[in-house]
């Protein structure tokens, strides 16, 4: 599914309001002046307040399950606003999908 490329510095959060920060190894391909995020990059979550019963189970990272199908950067699939992923807790439990709030709008990939 085509969508605007997700870049480092774009706004995304876990379903519980935690802020997602992208740490990218991509230094070659830019969109809107920022590196394009790749499936293999690190997506860390901070500030998640998710609790199961009385046990905190905050989201800590994002694992993408559906990146781009056709667009590869440095041999890796890119992440777009339409990509699907899961926010993951420390115990490996999936806590729901990440929400991409905003990203650059100049470059689209599929």
N, C-alpha and C positions, 0 to 999 in steps of 0.2 A: 504494500500500500504506500503510495508516494506521500511525502510530507516534507516540511522544512527541516533542514539538517539541524540537529541538536549540537550545540557548541559548548566549550568550556565557558563558564560564566553565565550560561542561560539559567533561568529560574525553574527549578523542579523541587518537588517535595514528596514525602511519603504520605500515605493516606491519613496519617495521624498528625500531620503538620510539621514533621521534621524536615529540615533543609538538606537537600542533596547537593554535594560538592563533587565535581568531576576532576579527576587527576588523570591527565592524558599523556600518553607517550608520543602522540602525533605532533610533529613539529613542521610538517611539510604542507598540509592542506588546510587552508583557512576559509572561513565563511564569516562575513561580517567582521573581519579582523581578528577572529578568535579561532583556535584549533577546533576542527570538527571532532566530535566524540566518536569513539570506536567501541565495538562490543567488548573488546579486550581491555579497555580502560577500567580504572577503579572509580566506582561511584559510591561515595561514603555518605551516610546519613547522620546528622547531628540534631539533637533536640526533639527526638521522638518520645512521646509520652504514653505509648501504648502499654496497657496493663491487661493481663488475663487473670480474672479473679482478683487476687491481691498480689500477684507476682508480676513485676515489671518485665516486659518482653519487647523492648524498643527495637525498631528497625535500625540496622547498622550498615547495611550495604544493599546495592541493587544488582540483581542478576537479570540480564536481558535475555529473553527467550525468542523474540522475533525482531531482529534488526532488519536492515535493508536486505533485499534479495538480490538486487542487481548492482548496487553501488559498493565497490570495494575501495578502501583507502589503505595503501601499504599492505594489501592482501587481506585486510580485515573488513567485515561488514560495518557500515556506519550506523549511527543511531539517528532516527528522525523523530519528529513530534508524534508520528503515528506508530512508533515502535512499542512493543509490549514487553513488560518485564515484571519482576517480583521484588518487593522489598523483603529482605531476609533478616531475621533476628540472630542473636549470637548462638542460639542452639540449633540453627539451621531451619527453623520454622518459617514458612512464607507468611508474611503479614499483610499482603495485598499489593496492588499495582502502584507503581510510581505515577505521579501526576506531573506532566510537563506543562508548566504554567505559561512560559514564554521562551522564545528562542529567536534567532535571526530569521529574517523573512526573505532574504535575497536568493538563497540557493535551496533547491528542492531535489530530493533523491528518491529512488524507489528500489 
